Amino acid sequence: MTDRSEAADVRREVEAWLAQWWDPERPLVEWRGLLADSGWGCPAWPTEWYGRGLSPDLAAVASEAFARVGAVGSAAGAGMALAAPTILEHGSADVRGRLLRPIVTGEDRWCQLFSEPGSGSDLAGLTTRATRDGDEWVVSGQKVWTTGAHQAAYGMLLARTNRDVPKHRGITYFALPMRQPGVEVRPLRQMNGRASFNEVFLTEARVPHANMVGEEGGGWAAALTTLAHERGLPTARMAAVPAGGQGRTAREAAAEAAEYAKTYEWYPQRAGRPDLVPSQARATGRAAEPVVRQEVARLLSLEKAARWNLERSRASRAKGRPGPEGSVAKLCASDIARSAACLHAEMEGARAMLSGPESPLGGIVAEIIVSVPAGSIAGGTDEIQHNIIGERVLGLPKEPSVDTDVPFRDVRTNIPRS
Ligand SMILES: Cc1cc2nc3c(=O)[nH]c(=O)nc-3n(C[C@H](O)[C@H](O)[C@H](O)COP(=O)(O)OP(=O)(O)OC[C@H]3O[C@@H](n4cnc5c(N)ncnc54)[C@H](O)[C@@H]3O)c2cc1C
């Protein structure tokens, strides 16, 4: 619990800092550089790494002060949400020093190069290889489903660096520079017509040894940190531009957010749009039907409970202890999205399949129906979340496995390997 006088001290300090430095006409990157160097951009981060070592409650006091004057905050996205906490926990001082600051300023965007065509749920079975060549590693293989790879400067790359040890122990985590000849990004078109993720082909791509995050062969521990931060995180989006923000900084932040948001435009539909359900029940004349009313009430109650659970998950993540609440939150989000999509379809009937301006909600209902399945796959499928909850929360026996104790090169698989 935060002491009131501590909160008052932080408020005074941040207000004084803002009074001295916040200038709405400052170029965005310059402003965010000040945020990084002062620690006010990420106040919950350690003081030696662009933060002020504040508790989540006190960090919230700081962001309220920012909101009051309409000051723009640090950048958001996969770099801030996933790469930064992983680097803070596992990165060397050199990696932290070089890679964190441009995440805070928004100069470097990141993507997550984990999944492969043959390794999604079985992530530790990945076959992309990295071989040491002097001060660099040479990487070849294929990644898939890589959200935002087309905009990223760096990829959180998992690559196999040792095939003679069991699968979880031969993986290394790298910060891969994306803009180089060995990295080819090809967009994938989804059934909702969007193309927010990509295939990434790595052909002798190069990554400096100094960009290793964690130990050689210790990438699995770092990957678990990234994944834990991904769960309970329905969307990794650019932070909202402050309401009513005026001036050059706010304009540049708004333009950046709008450009970045293109990748995530369909994400509200992916969540099933439960917010539209009550008004749709009235608009379609179904609100008085007992079965529809019952389902609407069930959905909204579930959503409220899930929101509280998500707060719990956020609080533990902010304390650097992302826990199993994240898996529960993710499962709830899938369930709510599916229930909302079913209700939208039930209320509209066959019209729910129509897209275009004359269709229900201008095509939003149709987009909901084809987007909702993504939520129960991305960031670990529902079945995998059930396994995590079963094993880590309920203490049930571990899922049987035949390939965790043998050297990776002896694991039987249908994935072609050289
Ligand atoms: C919108 C979206 C964005 C994504 N963005 C990224 C990204 O940026 N970076 C990235 O690396 N990946 C990304 N992914 C990939 C995502 O992490 C994988 O799709 C997911 O982990 C599942 O892997 P898979 O598709 O290979 O399915 P598979 O693992 O092949 O699963 C197929 C089916 O088998 C079930 N199954 C598999 N194993 C088990 C088991 N042990 N027990 C019970 N059931 C099981 C699964 O639940 C699923 O129903 C994204 C996916 C989506 C949908």
The ligand as an SDF file (V2000), in Angstrom:
LIG
                    3D

 53 58  0  0  0  0  0  0  0  0999 V2000
   -3.3110  -12.8190  -34.4810 C   0  0  0  0  0  0  0  0  0  0  0  0
   -2.0720  -13.6080  -34.2170 C   0  0  0  0  0  0  0  0  0  0  0  0
   -0.8790  -12.9400  -34.0050 C   0  0  0  0  0  0  0  0  0  0  0  0
    0.2940  -13.6710  -33.7450 C   0  0  0  0  0  0  0  0  0  0  0  0
    1.4730  -12.9690  -33.5950 N   0  0  0  0  0  0  0  0  0  0  0  0
    2.6170  -13.6550  -33.4000 C   0  0  0  0  0  0  0  0  0  0  0  0
    3.8680  -12.9710  -33.3340 C   0  0  0  0  0  0  0  0  0  0  0  0
    3.9320  -11.7450  -33.4420 O   0  0  0  0  0  0  0  0  0  0  0  0
    5.0010  -13.6840  -33.1620 N   0  0  0  0  0  0  0  0  0  0  0  0
    4.9950  -15.0450  -33.0490 C   0  0  0  0  0  0  0  0  0  0  0  0
    6.0740  -15.6240  -32.8680 O   0  0  0  0  0  0  0  0  0  0  0  0
    3.8200  -15.7370  -33.1460 N   0  0  0  0  0  0  0  0  0  0  0  0
    2.6480  -15.0850  -33.3160 C   0  0  0  0  0  0  0  0  0  0  0  0
    1.4550  -15.7660  -33.4120 N   0  0  0  0  0  0  0  0  0  0  0  0
    1.4990  -17.2330  -33.4200 C   0  0  0  0  0  0  0  0  0  0  0  0
    0.8650  -17.9170  -32.2300 C   0  0  0  0  0  0  0  0  0  0  0  0
    1.6870  -17.7900  -31.0780 O   0  0  0  0  0  0  0  0  0  0  0  0
    0.7010  -19.4020  -32.6160 C   0  0  0  0  0  0  0  0  0  0  0  0
   -0.2360  -19.4350  -33.6730 O   0  0  0  0  0  0  0  0  0  0  0  0
    0.1850  -20.2270  -31.4780 C   0  0  0  0  0  0  0  0  0  0  0  0
    1.1770  -20.3900  -30.4930 O   0  0  0  0  0  0  0  0  0  0  0  0
   -0.2720  -21.6360  -31.9400 C   0  0  0  0  0  0  0  0  0  0  0  0
    0.6790  -22.2620  -32.7160 O   0  0  0  0  0  0  0  0  0  0  0  0
    0.3040  -22.9200  -34.1340 P   0  0  0  0  0  0  0  0  0  0  0  0
   -0.4270  -21.9250  -34.9300 O   0  0  0  0  0  0  0  0  0  0  0  0
    1.5310  -23.5310  -34.6600 O   0  0  0  0  0  0  0  0  0  0  0  0
   -0.7600  -24.0670  -33.7700 O   0  0  0  0  0  0  0  0  0  0  0  0
   -0.4220  -25.5640  -33.2780 P   0  0  0  0  0  0  0  0  0  0  0  0
    0.5700  -25.4980  -32.1800 O   0  0  0  0  0  0  0  0  0  0  0  0
   -0.0950  -26.3840  -34.4560 O   0  0  0  0  0  0  0  0  0  0  0  0
   -1.8110  -26.0090  -32.6700 O   0  0  0  0  0  0  0  0  0  0  0  0
   -2.8610  -26.5930  -33.4430 C   0  0  0  0  0  0  0  0  0  0  0  0
   -3.9750  -27.0540  -32.4890 C   0  0  0  0  0  0  0  0  0  0  0  0
   -3.4690  -28.0900  -31.6370 O   0  0  0  0  0  0  0  0  0  0  0  0
   -3.6710  -27.7700  -30.2620 C   0  0  0  0  0  0  0  0  0  0  0  0
   -2.5580  -28.2320  -29.4450 N   0  0  0  0  0  0  0  0  0  0  0  0
   -1.2360  -28.1270  -29.7480 C   0  0  0  0  0  0  0  0  0  0  0  0
   -0.4890  -28.6210  -28.7330 N   0  0  0  0  0  0  0  0  0  0  0  0
   -1.3480  -29.0350  -27.7620 C   0  0  0  0  0  0  0  0  0  0  0  0
   -1.1950  -29.6420  -26.4750 C   0  0  0  0  0  0  0  0  0  0  0  0
    0.0130  -29.8870  -25.9780 N   0  0  0  0  0  0  0  0  0  0  0  0
   -2.3150  -29.9160  -25.7500 N   0  0  0  0  0  0  0  0  0  0  0  0
   -3.5500  -29.6570  -26.2510 C   0  0  0  0  0  0  0  0  0  0  0  0
   -3.7680  -29.1010  -27.4920 N   0  0  0  0  0  0  0  0  0  0  0  0
   -2.6890  -28.7920  -28.2150 C   0  0  0  0  0  0  0  0  0  0  0  0
   -3.7100  -26.2400  -30.2510 C   0  0  0  0  0  0  0  0  0  0  0  0
   -4.3910  -25.7480  -29.1050 O   0  0  0  0  0  0  0  0  0  0  0  0
   -4.4470  -25.9200  -31.5440 C   0  0  0  0  0  0  0  0  0  0  0  0
   -5.8380  -26.0360  -31.3740 O   0  0  0  0  0  0  0  0  0  0  0  0
    0.2620  -15.0820  -33.6770 C   0  0  0  0  0  0  0  0  0  0  0  0
   -0.9470  -15.7570  -33.8920 C   0  0  0  0  0  0  0  0  0  0  0  0
   -2.1110  -15.0350  -34.1660 C   0  0  0  0  0  0  0  0  0  0  0  0
   -3.3890  -15.7870  -34.3880 C   0  0  0  0  0  0  0  0  0  0  0  0
  1  2  1  0
  2  3  1  0
  2 52  2  0
  3  4  2  0
  4  5  1  0
  4 50  1  0
  5  6  2  0
  6  7  1  0
  6 13  1  0
  7  8  2  0
  7  9  1  0
  9 10  1  0
 10 11  2  0
 10 12  1  0
 12 13  2  0
 13 14  1  0
 14 15  1  0
 14 50  1  0
 15 16  1  0
 16 17  1  0
 16 18  1  0
 18 19  1  0
 18 20  1  0
 20 21  1  0
 20 22  1  0
 22 23  1  0
 23 24  1  0
 24 25  2  0
 24 26  1  0
 24 27  1  0
 27 28  1  0
 28 29  2  0
 28 30  1  0
 28 31  1  0
 31 32  1  0
 32 33  1  0
 33 34  1  0
 33 48  1  0
 34 35  1  0
 35 36  1  0
 35 46  1  0
 36 37  1  0
 36 45  1  0
 37 38  2  0
 38 39  1  0
 39 40  1  0
 39 45  2  0
 40 41  1  0
 40 42  2  0
 42 43  1  0
 43 44  2  0
 44 45  1  0
 46 47  1  0
 46 48  1  0
 48 49  1  0
 50 51  2  0
 51 52  1  0
 52 53  1  0
M  END
$$$$
